[in-house]
Amino acid sequence: MPLVHHEKISSSEYFETEEQAEYKSEYYNGEIFAMTGASVNHNLICTNIIIALGTQLKEPCLVFPSDIKVEIDPANHYVYPDISVVCGEIEYGAGRNDVITNPKVIFEILSRSTGNYDRGDKFVAYRSLVSLTDYILVNQYAVIIEHFTIKKPDLWELRVYRSFNDFMVIDSIDASIELKDIYKNIRIENL
């Protein structure tokens, strides 16, 4: 992600800048990183997942699109997951109604520019969230979903789904989605 400001700023300055900006950005360690626009496949996959979850989730679980920030560290780190699910009362961060601190499930749709970050540093950061039980990476270029589930602190299990007919089961929110529903209307050569 491109760096927006070269001098370090506070998190409150980040929020002020973000409110005025014409783009979304993430904040880490005093620096602002602009987010790039998403592809058609990326947006369709997000929509398909939100629709599938929206029809299955029971109260008190809610699904959020990428306009809600997640607070990793109140002074230091704010990110925009592609999709997040909160169960129970929403815990807000930074005294704002567009920042949550307690996602249970996070989805990231992989792109060529962010895939390594989503698998690496971003996953490391997300693992510091005590509420997080599932981290799901969806490939938009091939039918591949990597589903990480916490088993105990610092122990995550990986399940990989590669078949259009597989069902991804998310036990923590009592939901399952068939991959053909996630990849509906997506143009991928191996479909």
Buried (B, 14 or more C-beta within 10 A) or exposed (E): BEEBBEEEBEBEBBBEBBEEEEEBBBBBEBBBBBBEEBBEBBBBBBBBBBBBBEEBBEEEBBBBBBEBBBBBBEEBBBBBBBBBBBBEEBEBBBEEEEBBBBBBBBBBBBBEEBBEBBBEEBBEBBBEBEBBBBBBBBBBBEBBBBBBBBEEEEEBEEEEBEEBEBEBBBEBBEBBBBBBBBBBEBEBEEE
